Amino acid sequence: MAAHEFVVSGEYIQLDQLLKVLGLCASGGAAHAAVEAGLIRVDGVVETRKRAKLRPGQQVAFAGTQIMLRA
């Protein structure tokens, strides 16, 4: 599994935006579809909210990629 760090500027980043910024999903629609399919885990739990607010310290797993959010 590939591991990446992402620096959150501000208080949080929305899940769909994170997936687009990192190039893991080509569009917001693709990100929403991945969430609906149950393919994304946040802190080890399947995330069902398309626009979940992710904060530094959280971890996201998707498509063989682990992302650690940092401040």
VEXDREN-2710 file (C-alpha; in Angstrom, 1 decimal):
% VEXDREN-2710
k/r/px/py/pz
1/MET/0.0/0.0/0.0
2/ALA/1.4/3.4/-1.0
3/ALA/1.6/5.9/1.8
4/HIS/1.3/9.7/1.4
5/GLU/1.1/12.7/3.7
6/PHE/-1.2/15.6/2.9
7/VAL/-0.9/19.0/4.7
8/VAL/-4.3/20.5/5.5
9/SER/-4.3/24.2/5.1
10/GLY/-7.1/25.5/7.4
11/GLU/-9.2/23.6/9.8
12/TYR/-10.3/20.8/7.5
13/ILE/-10.6/19.4/3.9
14/GLN/-13.7/17.7/2.5
15/LEU/-13.3/14.1/1.5
16/ASP/-14.3/14.6/-2.1
17/GLN/-11.9/17.5/-2.4
18/LEU/-9.0/15.5/-1.0
19/LEU/-9.6/12.7/-3.5
20/LYS/-9.6/15.2/-6.4
21/VAL/-6.6/17.1/-5.2
22/LEU/-4.5/14.0/-4.9
23/GLY/-5.6/12.7/-8.3
24/LEU/-7.2/9.6/-6.8
25/CYS/-10.5/10.5/-8.5
26/ALA/-10.8/12.4/-11.7
27/SER/-13.9/14.4/-10.6
28/GLY/-16.2/15.1/-7.7
29/GLY/-18.7/12.7/-9.2
30/ALA/-16.1/9.9/-9.2
31/ALA/-15.3/10.7/-5.6
32/HIS/-18.9/10.5/-4.6
33/ALA/-19.3/7.2/-6.4
34/ALA/-16.3/5.8/-4.6
35/VAL/-17.9/6.8/-1.2
36/GLU/-21.3/5.4/-2.2
37/ALA/-19.6/2.1/-3.1
38/GLY/-18.0/1.9/0.4
39/LEU/-14.4/2.0/-1.0
40/ILE/-13.1/4.6/1.4
41/ARG/-12.0/4.2/5.0
42/VAL/-11.3/7.0/7.4
43/ASP/-9.5/6.0/10.5
44/GLY/-10.2/2.3/9.6
45/VAL/-14.0/2.8/9.3
46/VAL/-15.9/2.9/6.0
47/GLU/-16.9/6.5/5.4
48/THR/-20.4/7.1/4.0
49/ARG/-20.4/10.9/3.9
50/LYS/-19.3/12.3/0.6
51/ARG/-18.3/15.7/2.1
52/ALA/-16.9/14.4/5.4
53/LYS/-14.7/17.1/7.0
54/LEU/-11.3/15.6/7.5
55/ARG/-8.9/17.1/10.0
56/PRO/-5.1/16.7/10.7
57/GLY/-4.4/13.5/12.4
58/GLN/-6.9/11.4/10.5
59/GLN/-6.0/8.7/8.0
60/VAL/-7.7/7.9/4.7
61/ALA/-7.4/4.6/2.8
62/PHE/-8.5/4.3/-0.8
63/ALA/-7.5/2.3/-3.8
64/GLY/-4.3/0.9/-2.2
65/THR/-3.3/4.3/-1.0
66/GLN/-3.0/5.4/2.7
67/ILE/-3.1/9.1/3.3
68/MET/-2.1/10.7/6.6
69/LEU/-3.4/14.2/7.1
70/ARG/-1.0/16.7/8.8
71/ALA/-1.4/20.3/10.0
END
